[in-house]
């Protein structure tokens, strides 16, 4: 029997064919009940029931509880939608000890709106423990190879949306080490290691070029044209979350300024795309399953196997466990998990395996550092 997650993050999958009523525009109000041995288990039961019916909208967040458990959150969902608000209708524990929870939620089908809804985005970033991003763009504005126009614009837009950005000063110091950005762009593992070196969980890596052309139709003005390609890479496993190329145009009497505005326009379009795609990926992880990286030191061949079997067979919410590497007493595991960092960390920290005890020694938004300590 799998180990029950005592402090499970409130994940609720809400939908009922009989309870759907249309709201304004694309919104709709849905109601569902869940039953379980604990309050959290009742919420999880609602999620499972909705999945079995093959349809549903997920609510997954740290709930704001106020006035007798009336909760109002803005959050993401699966199936390209998100829950704008929800409130608890009732929760009670019956004479048999079972909990029943009923929740009403207002849902929209347009996931991209979450990028425009700062409250929803803030909750998602909080759920992910506010991951840090590094932005590095190899760019040239007309004849100037030292410009940072696109890089600055991407960092500014992401920062305004609440994303934590590695200081541009640190990024400039890195470039001064003659880092070959073109080489890094072709090697996600190298890019991830670079981001991790500066404490970032993700890196936005790209290439930007602009030119200023003359055009008889523009008279004395120059036509600035820019191409910008970038990708978002997860540092710990080199996974590419999003990538795309955008073009920007602008006119000005000065060629350098025309190129600058073209780069800024391309950077704005690319930033919005990368934000939308990254949020989309995160929402799927939040509503379904996410991959956490566990780096466990002090293990032997046998203890490594014990830990893997424990995760696979006894931890509620673990879907798969894949070994990414094992050398010098360090094993790296990719664990697909339906809960939060706190859920898994609570289970693993201090877990007694008989001959050794497992302790959490560090945490990132995407996983943990642990050590297996032998008993005296």
MIKOL-646337 format. One line per field, with one value per residue: residue number from 1; x, y, z of N, C-alpha, C in turn; residue in one letter. Coordinates in steps of 0.2 Angstrom, whole numbers. Each point is the difference from the previous one (the first is absolute). Example, Ala and Ser with C-alpha at 12.3 -4.5 7.8 and 13.67 -1.06 7.14 Angstrom:
2
pos	c(1, 2);
nx	c(66, -2);
ny	c(-28, 5);
nz	c(39, -4);
cax	c(-4, 4);
cay	c(6, 6);
caz	c(0, 1);
cx	c(4, -4);
cy	c(6, 5);
cz	c(0, 3);
code	c(A, S);
//
This chain:
376
pos	c(1, 2, 3, 4, 5, 6, 7, 8, 9, 10, 11, 12, 13, 14, 15, 16, 17, 18, 19, 20, 21, 22, 23, 24, 25, 26, 27, 28, 29, 30, 31, 32, 33, 34, 35, 36, 37, 38, 39, 40, 41, 42, 43, 44, 45, 46, 47, 48, 49, 50, 51, 52, 53, 54, 55, 56, 57, 58, 59, 60, 61, 62, 63, 64, 65, 66, 67, 68, 69, 70, 71, 72, 73, 74, 75, 76, 77, 78, 79, 80, 81, 82, 83, 84, 85, 86, 87, 88, 89, 90, 91, 92, 93, 94, 95, 96, 97, 98, 99, 100, 101, 102, 103, 104, 105, 106, 107, 108, 109, 110, 111, 112, 113, 114, 115, 116, 117, 118, 119, 120, 121, 122, 123, 124, 125, 126, 127, 128, 129, 130, 131, 132, 133, 134, 135, 136, 137, 138, 139, 140, 141, 142, 143, 144, 145, 146, 147, 148, 149, 150, 151, 152, 153, 154, 155, 156, 157, 158, 159, 160, 161, 162, 163, 164, 165, 166, 167, 168, 169, 170, 171, 172, 173, 174, 175, 176, 177, 178, 179, 180, 181, 182, 183, 184, 185, 186, 187, 188, 189, 190, 191, 192, 193, 194, 195, 196, 197, 198, 199, 200, 201, 202, 203, 204, 205, 206, 207, 208, 209, 210, 211, 212, 213, 214, 215, 216, 217, 218, 219, 220, 221, 222, 223, 224, 225, 226, 227, 228, 229, 230, 231, 232, 233, 234, 235, 236, 237, 238, 239, 240, 241, 242, 243, 244, 245, 246, 247, 248, 249, 250, 251, 252, 253, 254, 255, 256, 257, 258, 259, 260, 261, 262, 263, 264, 265, 266, 267, 268, 269, 270, 271, 272, 273, 274, 275, 276, 277, 278, 279, 280, 281, 282, 283, 284, 285, 286, 287, 288, 289, 290, 291, 292, 293, 294, 295, 296, 297, 298, 299, 300, 301, 302, 303, 304, 305, 306, 307, 308, 309, 310, 311, 312, 313, 314, 315, 316, 317, 318, 319, 320, 321, 322, 323, 324, 325, 326, 327, 328, 329, 330, 331, 332, 333, 334, 335, 336, 337, 338, 339, 340, 341, 342, 343, 344, 345, 346, 347, 348, 349, 350, 351, 352, 353, 354, 355, 356, 357, 358, 359, 360, 361, 362, 363, 364, 365, 366, 367, 368, 369, 370, 371, 372, 373, 374, 375, 376);
nx	c(4, -1, 5, -4, -1, 3, 5, -4, 3, -4, -1, -4, -2, -3, -5, -6, -2, -2, 6, 1, 1, -2, 6, 2, -1, 6, -2, 2, -5, 4, -3, 3, -1, 3, 2, 2, 5, 2, 1, 7, -1, -5, 4, 5, -5, -2, 7, 0, -5, 2, 6, -4, -3, 6, -3, 2, -1, 6, 0, 5, -1, 4, -5, -3, 0, -6, -3, 2, 6, -2, 2, 4, 1, 6, -2, 5, -1, -2, 1, 6, -1, -3, 0, -5, -5, 0, -5, 1, -5, 3, 1, -1, 0, -1, -5, 1, 1, -4, 4, -4, 2, -3, 2, -1, 1, 3, -2, 6, -1, 1, 5, 0, -6, 3, 4, -6, -2, 2, -6, -2, 4, -2, -6, 0, 2, -5, -5, 4, -1, -3, 0, 6, 0, 4, 2, 2, 0, 2, 1, -2, 0, -1, 5, -5, 5, 0, -5, -4, -3, 1, 6, 1, -3, 3, 6, -1, -2, 4, 5, -3, 1, 6, 3, 3, 4, 5, 4, -2, 2, -3, -5, 1, 0, -5, -2, 2, -2, -2, -6, 1, -4, 3, 5, -2, -2, 5, 1, -6, 4, 4, -5, -3, 6, 0, -7, 1, 6, -5, -2, 0, -7, -1, 2, -1, 1, 4, -2, 3, -2, 2, -3, 3, -6, 2, -5, -1, -4, 5, 2, 1, -5, 3, 0, -2, 4, -3, 5, -4, 5, -4, 2, -5, 6, -2, 3, -4, -4, 2, -6, -2, -2, 4, -2, 2, -1, 1, -4, 4, -4, 4, -2, 5, 1, 1, 5, 4, -3, 0, 7, 1, -5, 3, 5, -2, -2, 6, 3, -5, 0, 6, 1, -5, 3, 7, -3, -4, 5, 4, -4, -1, 7, 0, -5, 3, 6, -3, -3, 6, 6, 4, 6, 2, 6, 2, 4, 2, 3, 5, -2, -1, 3, 1, 3, 3, 1, 2, 3, 2, 0, 2, 3, 2, 1, 2, 1, -5, -2, 4, 2, 6, 5, 4, 5, 3, 2, 6, 4, 5, -4, -1, -6, -2, -5, -4, -4, -4, -3, -6, 4, 1, 5, -4, -5, 4, 1, -7, -2, 4, -1, 6, -1, -2, 5, 1, 4, -4, 1, -6, 4, -4, 5, -4, -3, -2, -2, 5, 1, 4, 4, 3, 1, 3, -2, 5, -3, 1);
ny	c(-6, 5, 3, 2, 5, 1, 3, -4, 3, 5, -6, 3, -5, 5, -3, 1, -5, -2, 2, -1, 6, 3, 4, 6, 1, -2, 4, -5, -1, -3, -5, -2, -6, 0, -7, 0, -3, 5, 7, -1, -5, 3, 5, -5, -2, 7, 0, -6, 2, 6, -3, -4, 6, 1, 4, 6, 4, 2, 0, 4, 1, 4, -3, 6, -2, 2, 2, -4, 0, 6, -3, 5, -4, 3, -5, -4, -3, -6, -3, 4, -1, 4, -1, 4, -3, -1, -4, -1, -4, -6, -2, -7, -2, -6, -3, -1, 7, -1, 3, 5, 2, 6, 1, 7, -1, 6, -2, 2, 0, 6, -5, 3, 0, -6, 1, 1, -5, 6, 0, -2, 5, 5, -3, 0, 6, 2, -3, 4, 3, 4, -4, -1, 6, -3, 6, -4, 6, -4, 7, 2, 7, -1, 4, 0, -4, 6, 1, 3, 3, -6, -1, 7, 0, -6, 2, 6, -3, -4, 5, 3, -6, 2, -1, -4, 6, -4, 3, 5, 2, -5, 1, 6, -2, -4, 5, 3, -6, 3, 0, -6, 6, 0, -1, 5, 4, -3, 2, -2, -5, 3, 2, -6, -2, 4, -1, -7, 1, 4, -6, -1, 0, 6, -1, 7, -4, 5, 2, 6, 2, 7, 2, 6, -1, 3, 5, 0, -4, -1, 2, 4, -4, -3, -6, 0, -5, -4, -5, -3, -4, -4, -3, -3, -1, -6, 3, -3, 1, 6, 0, 0, 6, 5, 1, 5, 2, 7, 4, 5, 6, 5, 6, 3, 6, -3, -3, 2, 5, 0, -2, 5, 4, -2, 0, 6, 2, -2, 4, 5, -2, -1, 5, 3, -2, 1, 5, 0, -2, 4, 4, -1, 0, 5, 3, -3, 2, 5, -1, -3, 0, 2, 2, -3, 4, -6, 3, -6, 3, -3, -2, -6, -5, -3, 6, 1, -6, 0, 6, -3, -6, 4, 4, -6, -3, 5, 4, 3, -1, -5, 3, 3, -5, 4, -5, 6, -2, -3, 4, -3, -4, 3, 0, 1, 2, -2, 4, -4, 6, -2, 0, 3, 4, 4, -2, 0, 6, 1, -3, 3, 6, -3, -2, -5, -2, 1, -2, 4, 7, 2, 5, 4, 1, -1, 5, -2, 5, -4, 0, -5, 2, -6, -3, -6, 1, -3, -5, 3);
nz	c(0, -4, 1, 4, -5, 6, -3, -3, -5, 1, -2, -4, -3, -3, 0, -3, -4, 5, 2, -7, 1, -6, -1, 2, -6, 1, 5, 5, 4, 3, 2, 5, 2, 5, 1, 6, 2, -4, 2, 0, 3, 3, 0, 2, 4, 0, 1, 4, 3, 0, 2, 4, 1, 0, 5, 0, 5, 0, 6, 0, 7, 3, 3, -2, 7, -1, 6, 5, -2, 0, -5, -2, -5, -3, -4, -2, -6, -1, -5, 1, 6, 4, 6, -1, 2, 6, 3, 7, -3, 1, 6, 1, 6, -3, 3, -6, 1, -5, -4, 0, -6, 0, -6, 0, -7, -1, -6, -3, -6, 2, -1, -6, 2, 2, -6, -2, 4, 2, 2, -6, -4, 4, -1, -7, 0, 4, -4, -4, 6, -5, -5, 0, -4, -5, -2, -6, -3, -4, 0, -6, 1, -6, 2, 5, 1, 4, -4, 5, -6, -4, 3, -1, -6, -2, 3, -3, -6, 1, 1, -5, -3, 3, -6, 4, -1, -3, 4, -4, 6, 3, -4, 1, 7, -1, -4, 5, 2, -5, 3, -4, -1, -5, 4, 5, -5, -2, 6, 0, 0, -4, -4, 2, -2, -6, -1, 2, -3, -3, 3, -6, 0, -3, -6, -1, -5, -3, -6, 0, -5, -1, -5, -3, -4, -5, -1, -6, 2, 4, -5, 5, 1, 5, -3, 7, -1, 5, 1, 4, 1, 4, 6, 4, 4, 2, 6, 5, -5, -2, 3, -6, 4, -3, -7, -3, -7, 1, -4, 0, -1, -2, 0, -2, 1, 5, -4, 5, 0, -7, 0, 5, -3, -6, 3, 2, -6, -2, 5, -1, -6, 0, 4, -4, -6, 2, 2, -5, -3, 4, 1, -6, -1, 4, -3, -6, 2, 1, -6, -3, -3, 5, -3, 6, 1, 2, 4, 0, 5, 1, -6, 1, -3, 6, 3, -5, 0, 6, -2, -5, 3, 5, -5, -3, 6, 3, -5, 3, -7, 2, -6, -1, 0, -3, 0, 1, 6, 1, 4, 2, 1, -6, 1, -7, 3, -6, 4, -3, 2, 4, 5, 6, 0, 4, -4, -5, 1, 2, -5, -4, 3, 3, -6, 5, -3, 7, -6, -3, 1, -3, -2, 0, -4, -5, -2, -5, -4, -3, 7, 2, 5, 0, 6, -1, 6, 1, 2, 6);
cax	c(-4, 4, 1, -5, 3, -4, -1, -1, -3, -7, -1, -7, -3, -7, -4, -5, -4, -7, 1, 3, -5, 4, 1, 1, 5, 3, 0, -6, 1, 0, -1, 2, 1, 5, -1, 6, 1, 3, -2, 4, -2, -6, 2, 3, -5, -3, 4, 0, -7, 0, 4, -3, -5, 4, 0, 1, 4, 4, 2, 6, 4, 0, -6, -1, -5, -2, -7, -3, 3, -2, 6, 0, 7, 0, 5, 0, -4, 2, -4, 0, -4, 2, -5, 1, -2, -4, -2, -2, -7, -1, 5, -2, 2, -6, 1, 5, 7, 1, -1, -4, 2, -3, 2, -2, 6, -1, 6, 0, 3, 6, 6, 5, -3, 3, 5, -2, -3, 6, -2, 1, 7, 3, -1, 4, 7, 1, 0, 6, 5, 3, 6, 4, 2, 6, -2, 6, -1, 6, -3, 4, -4, 3, 7, 3, 0, 0, -6, -4, -6, -5, 1, -3, -7, -3, 1, -5, -7, -1, 0, -6, -5, 1, 6, 7, 5, 7, 2, 4, 7, 2, 0, 6, 7, 0, 2, 7, 4, 1, -4, -2, -7, -2, 2, -5, -6, 0, 1, -5, 3, 5, -4, -2, 5, 2, -5, 0, 5, -2, -6, -6, -3, -1, 4, -2, 6, -2, 4, -4, 3, -4, 3, -4, 0, -3, -6, -2, -7, 1, 4, 6, -1, 2, -4, 4, -3, 3, -2, 2, -2, 1, -3, 0, 3, 0, 7, 2, 0, 1, -6, -2, -7, -3, 5, -3, 3, -4, 3, -2, 1, -1, 3, 3, 5, 7, 0, 1, -7, -5, 1, -2, -7, -2, 2, -4, -7, 0, 1, -6, -4, 3, -1, -7, -1, 3, -4, -6, 2, 3, -6, -4, 3, 0, -7, -1, 3, -4, -7, 1, 5, 6, 6, 5, 6, 2, 7, 1, 7, 2, -3, 3, -5, -6, -5, -3, -6, -5, -3, -4, -5, -4, -4, -5, -5, -3, -1, -6, 1, 6, -2, 6, 7, 5, 7, 4, 8, 2, 7, 3, -5, -5, -5, -4, -7, -5, -6, -7, -4, -6, 0, 4, 6, -1, -3, 5, 6, -2, 1, 7, 4, 0, -2, 4, 1, 3, 7, 2, -5, 1, -1, 0, 5, -1, -6, -1, -7, -1, 3, 4, 6, -1, 5, -2, 5, 0, -2, 6);
cay	c(6, 6, 5, 5, 6, 4, 7, 1, 7, -1, -1, -2, 0, 2, 0, -4, 1, 2, 6, 6, 6, 5, 6, 6, -2, -6, -3, -4, -2, -7, -3, -7, -2, -5, -3, -3, -1, 6, 5, 0, -6, 2, 4, -4, -4, 3, 0, -6, -1, 4, -3, -6, 2, 2, 8, 4, 6, -1, 6, -3, 6, 1, 3, 5, -2, 6, 0, -7, -4, 2, 1, 3, 0, 0, -6, -4, -6, -4, 1, 6, 5, 1, 2, 7, 1, -5, 1, -6, 0, -3, -5, -2, -6, -4, -5, -6, 3, 2, 7, 2, 7, 3, 6, 3, 4, 4, -3, 2, -5, 4, 0, 6, 6, 0, 4, 7, 0, 0, -4, -7, -2, 0, -6, -5, 1, -2, -7, -3, 3, 6, -1, 6, -1, 4, 2, 1, 0, 2, 4, 6, 5, 3, -1, 0, -7, 0, 2, -5, 2, -5, -4, 4, 0, -6, 0, 5, -2, -6, 3, 3, -5, -3, -5, 2, 0, 1, 7, 1, 1, -6, -2, 4, -2, -6, 1, 2, -6, -2, -6, 0, -1, -4, -7, -2, -1, -7, -5, 1, -2, 5, 6, -1, 0, 7, 3, -2, 4, 6, -1, 0, -7, 0, 5, 2, 1, 2, 3, 5, 4, 5, 4, 6, 1, 5, -2, 6, 2, 3, 6, 0, -5, -7, -5, -5, -7, -4, -7, -3, -7, -1, -6, 0, -6, -2, -1, -6, -6, 3, -1, 6, 1, 4, 3, 3, 6, 5, 5, 6, 5, 7, 5, 6, 4, -2, -7, -3, 1, -4, -7, -1, -1, -7, -5, 0, -3, -8, -3, 0, -5, -6, -1, -2, -7, -4, 0, -4, -7, -2, 0, -6, -6, 0, -2, -8, -3, 2, -4, -7, -3, 3, -4, 2, -3, -2, -1, -4, -2, -5, -6, -6, -4, -3, 5, 3, -5, 1, 6, 0, -4, 4, 5, -3, -5, 2, 7, 2, 6, -1, -4, -4, 2, -1, 2, 4, -1, -3, 0, 3, 0, 5, -2, 5, -3, 4, -3, 3, 0, 4, 5, 6, -1, -1, -7, -5, 2, -2, -8, -2, 2, -4, -7, -5, -6, -6, 1, 7, 4, 5, 7, 6, 5, 6, 0, 5, -1, -6, -6, 0, -3, -4, -4, -6, 0, -7, 1, -1);
caz	c(0, -1, 6, -1, 1, 5, -1, -7, -3, -2, -7, -1, -7, 1, -6, 0, -6, 2, 4, -3, -2, -3, 3, -5, -5, 0, 7, 2, 7, 1, 7, 1, 7, 1, 6, 2, 7, 2, -5, -6, -4, -3, -6, -5, -3, -5, -6, -3, -2, -7, -5, -2, -5, -6, -1, 7, 1, 6, 4, 4, 2, 7, 1, 4, 4, 4, 1, 0, -6, -7, -3, -6, -3, -7, -1, -6, -1, -6, -6, -3, 3, 7, 5, 2, 7, 3, 7, 3, 2, 6, 2, 6, 1, 2, 5, -2, 0, -6, -2, -7, -1, -6, -2, -6, -3, -7, -4, -7, -5, -4, 5, -1, 5, 7, -1, 1, 6, 5, 6, -1, -1, 7, 4, -3, 2, 7, 0, -3, 4, -3, -4, -3, -7, -3, -7, -3, -7, -5, -4, -3, -3, -6, 0, 7, 3, 7, 2, 4, 0, 0, 6, 6, -1, 2, 7, 3, -1, 4, 7, 1, 1, 7, -1, 3, -5, 3, -1, -6, 2, 0, -7, -4, 2, -3, -7, 0, 1, -7, -1, -6, 0, -6, 2, 5, -3, -3, 6, 6, 6, 2, 2, 6, 5, 1, 4, 6, 3, 2, 4, -4, -1, -7, -4, -7, -4, -7, -5, -3, -5, -4, -6, -2, -7, -3, -4, -4, 2, 6, -1, 4, 5, -1, 2, 4, 0, 5, 1, 6, 2, 7, 3, 7, 1, 7, 1, 3, -5, -7, -4, -4, 1, -6, -4, -6, -3, -2, -4, 2, -5, 2, -4, 3, -4, 2, -1, 6, 4, -3, 2, 7, 1, -3, 5, 6, -2, -1, 7, 3, -3, 2, 7, 2, -2, 4, 7, -1, -1, 6, 4, -3, 3, 7, 1, -1, 6, 6, 0, -1, 3, -1, 1, 5, 0, 6, 0, 7, 2, 5, -1, -3, -5, 3, 3, -6, -2, 5, 0, -6, 1, 4, -3, -5, 3, 6, 0, -4, -4, -5, -6, -3, 3, -5, 2, -5, 0, 6, 0, 6, 5, -1, -5, -2, -2, -2, 3, -2, 6, -1, 6, 0, 3, 7, 1, -1, 5, 7, 0, -1, 5, 6, -2, 2, -4, 3, 1, -1, 0, -6, 2, -5, 2, -4, -4, -6, -2, -4, 3, 7, 1, 6, 2, 3, 6, 3, 8, 4);
cx	c(4, 0, -5, 3, -4, -1, 0, -2, -7, 0, -7, -2, -7, -4, -6, -5, -7, 0, 3, -5, 4, 0, 1, 6, 2, 0, -6, 1, -1, 0, 2, 1, 6, -1, 7, 1, 3, -3, 3, -2, -6, 1, 3, -5, -4, 4, 0, -7, 0, 4, -3, -6, 3, -1, 1, 5, 4, 1, 6, 4, 0, -7, 0, -6, -3, -8, -3, 2, -3, 6, -1, 7, -1, 6, -1, -4, 3, -4, -1, -5, 2, -6, 1, -1, -3, -1, -2, -7, -1, 6, -2, 3, -6, 1, 4, 7, 2, -1, -3, 2, -4, 3, -3, 5, -3, 6, -1, 4, 7, 6, 4, -2, 4, 6, -2, -3, 6, -1, 1, 7, 4, -1, 4, 8, 2, 0, 6, 6, 4, 7, 4, 2, 6, -2, 7, -1, 7, -3, 4, -5, 3, 7, 3, -1, -1, -7, -4, -7, -6, 0, -3, -7, -4, 0, -5, -7, -1, 0, -7, -6, 1, 5, 6, 5, 7, 2, 4, 7, 4, 1, 5, 7, 1, 2, 7, 5, 0, -4, -3, -8, -3, 1, -5, -7, -1, 0, -4, 3, 5, -4, -3, 5, 2, -5, 1, 6, -1, -7, -6, -3, -1, 4, -4, 6, -2, 5, -4, 4, -4, 4, -4, 1, -3, -5, -2, -7, 1, 4, 6, 0, 3, -5, 4, -4, 4, -3, 2, -3, 2, -3, 1, 2, -1, 7, 2, -1, 0, -6, -2, -7, -4, 6, -3, 4, -5, 4, -3, 2, -1, 3, 3, 5, 7, 0, 1, -7, -5, 1, -1, -7, -2, 2, -5, -7, 0, 1, -6, -5, 3, -1, -7, -1, 3, -3, -6, 2, 2, -6, -4, 3, 0, -7, -2, 4, -4, -6, 1, 6, 7, 6, 4, 6, 3, 8, 2, 7, 1, -4, 4, -5, -6, -5, -3, -6, -6, -4, -4, -6, -5, -4, -5, -6, -3, -1, -6, 2, 6, -3, 5, 6, 5, 7, 3, 7, 1, 7, 3, -5, -5, -5, -5, -7, -4, -7, -6, -4, -5, -1, 5, 7, -1, -2, 6, 6, -2, 1, 7, 5, -1, -3, 5, 0, 3, 7, 2, -7, 1, -2, 0, 5, -1, -6, 0, -8, -1, 3, 3, 7, -1, 6, -2, 5, 0, -1, 7, -1);
cy	c(6, 4, 6, 7, 4, 7, 2, 7, -1, 0, -2, 0, 0, -1, -5, 2, 3, 7, 6, 5, 5, 6, 5, -2, -7, -4, -4, -2, -8, -2, -7, -2, -6, -3, -3, -1, 6, 5, 0, -6, 1, 4, -4, -5, 3, 1, -6, -2, 4, -3, -6, 1, 3, 7, 3, 6, -1, 6, -3, 7, 0, 5, 6, -1, 6, -1, -7, -4, 3, 2, 3, 0, 0, -5, -3, -6, -4, 2, 7, 5, 2, 2, 7, 1, -7, 1, -7, 0, -3, -5, -3, -8, -4, -4, -6, 2, 2, 8, 1, 7, 1, 7, 2, 4, 3, -2, 3, -5, 3, 0, 6, 6, 0, 4, 8, 1, -1, -4, -8, -2, 0, -6, -6, 0, -2, -8, -4, 3, 5, -2, 6, -2, 4, 1, 2, 0, 3, 4, 6, 4, 3, -2, 0, -7, 0, 2, -6, 2, -5, -3, 4, 1, -6, -1, 5, -3, -6, 2, 4, -5, -4, -6, 3, -1, 0, 7, 1, 1, -7, -3, 3, -3, -7, 0, 3, -5, -3, -7, 0, -2, -4, -8, -3, -1, -7, -5, 1, -2, 5, 6, -1, 0, 7, 4, -2, 3, 6, 0, 1, -7, 0, 5, 1, 1, 1, 3, 6, 4, 5, 3, 6, 1, 6, -2, 7, 2, 3, 7, 0, -4, -7, -5, -5, -7, -4, -7, -2, -7, -1, -6, 0, -7, -1, -2, -7, -7, 2, -1, 7, 1, 3, 2, 3, 6, 5, 6, 7, 5, 7, 4, 6, 4, -3, -8, -4, 0, -5, -7, -2, -1, -6, -5, 0, -3, -8, -3, 0, -5, -7, -1, -2, -7, -5, 0, -4, -7, -3, -1, -6, -7, -1, -2, -7, -3, 1, -4, -7, -2, 4, -4, 4, -4, -1, -1, -3, -2, -5, -7, -5, -3, -2, 5, 4, -4, 1, 6, 0, -4, 3, 5, -3, -3, 3, 8, 1, 6, -1, -5, -4, 3, -2, 2, 3, -1, -3, -1, 3, 1, 5, -3, 5, -3, 5, -3, 4, 0, 5, 5, 6, -2, -2, -7, -5, 1, -3, -8, -2, 2, -4, -7, -5, -6, -6, 2, 8, 4, 5, 7, 5, 5, 7, 0, 6, -1, -6, -6, 1, -3, -4, -4, -6, -1, -7, 1, -3, -7);
cz	c(0, 6, -1, 2, 5, -1, -8, -2, -2, -8, -1, -7, 0, -7, 2, -6, 3, 4, -4, -2, -3, 4, -5, -5, -1, 7, 1, 7, 1, 8, 0, 7, 0, 7, 2, 8, 4, -4, -6, -4, -4, -6, -5, -3, -5, -6, -4, -4, -7, -5, -3, -5, -6, -2, 6, -1, 7, 4, 4, 2, 8, 1, 5, 4, 4, 1, -1, -6, -7, -4, -7, -3, -8, -2, -6, 0, -6, -6, -3, 4, 7, 4, 2, 8, 3, 7, 2, 2, 7, 1, 7, 1, 3, 6, -1, -1, -7, -1, -7, -1, -7, -2, -7, -3, -7, -4, -7, -4, -3, 5, -1, 4, 6, 0, 1, 7, 6, 6, -1, -1, 7, 4, -3, 2, 7, 1, -2, 4, -3, -3, -3, -7, -1, -7, -3, -8, -4, -5, -3, -3, -5, 0, 7, 3, 7, 3, 4, 0, 1, 7, 6, -1, 3, 8, 3, 0, 5, 8, 2, 2, 7, 0, 3, -5, 3, -2, -7, 1, 0, -7, -4, 2, -3, -7, 0, 0, -7, -1, -7, 0, -6, 1, 5, -3, -3, 5, 6, 7, 2, 2, 7, 6, 2, 4, 7, 4, 3, 4, -4, -2, -8, -4, -7, -4, -7, -4, -4, -5, -3, -5, -1, -7, -3, -5, -3, 3, 7, 0, 4, 6, -1, 2, 4, 0, 4, 0, 7, 2, 7, 2, 7, 2, 8, 2, 2, -5, -7, -4, -3, 1, -6, -4, -6, -2, -1, -3, 2, -5, 3, -5, 4, -4, 2, 0, 6, 4, -3, 1, 7, 1, -3, 5, 6, -2, -1, 7, 3, -2, 2, 8, 2, -2, 5, 7, -1, -1, 6, 5, -2, 3, 7, 2, 0, 6, 6, 0, 0, 4, -2, 1, 5, -1, 7, -1, 7, 0, 5, -1, -3, -5, 3, 3, -6, -2, 5, 0, -7, 1, 5, -3, -5, 3, 6, 1, -4, -4, -5, -6, -2, 4, -5, 3, -6, 1, 7, 0, 7, 6, -1, -5, -1, -3, -2, 2, -3, 6, -1, 5, -1, 3, 7, 1, 0, 5, 7, 0, 1, 6, 6, -1, 2, -4, 3, 2, -1, 1, -6, 3, -6, 2, -5, -4, -6, -2, -4, 3, 6, -1, 7, 1, 4, 6, 3, 8, 3, 3);
code	c(X, X, X, X, X, X, X, X, X, X, X, X, X, X, X, X, X, X, X, X, X, X, X, X, X, X, X, X, X, X, X, X, X, X, X, X, X, X, X, X, X, X, X, X, X, X, X, X, X, X, X, X, X, X, X, X, X, X, X, X, X, X, X, X, X, X, X, X, X, X, X, X, X, X, X, X, X, X, X, X, X, X, X, X, X, X, X, X, X, X, X, X, X, X, X, X, X, X, X, X, X, X, X, X, X, X, X, X, X, X, X, X, X, X, X, X, X, X, X, X, X, X, X, X, X, X, X, X, X, X, X, X, X, X, X, X, X, X, X, X, X, X, X, X, X, X, X, X, X, X, X, X, X, X, X, X, X, X, X, X, X, X, X, X, X, X, X, X, X, X, X, X, X, X, X, X, X, X, X, X, X, X, X, X, X, X, X, X, X, X, X, X, X, X, X, X, X, X, X, X, X, X, X, X, X, X, X, X, X, X, X, X, X, X, X, X, X, X, X, X, X, X, X, X, X, X, X, X, X, X, X, X, X, X, X, X, X, X, X, X, X, X, X, X, X, X, X, X, X, X, X, X, X, X, X, X, X, X, X, X, X, X, X, X, X, X, X, X, X, X, X, X, X, X, X, X, X, X, X, X, X, X, X, X, X, X, X, X, X, X, X, X, X, X, X, X, X, X, X, X, X, X, X, X, X, X, X, X, X, X, X, X, X, X, X, X, X, X, X, X, X, X, X, X, X, X, X, X, X, X, X, X, X, X, X, X, X, X, X, X, X, X, X, X, X, X, X, X, X, X, X, X, X, X, X, X, X, X, X, X, X, X, X, X, X, X, X, X, X, X, X, X, X, X, X, X);
//
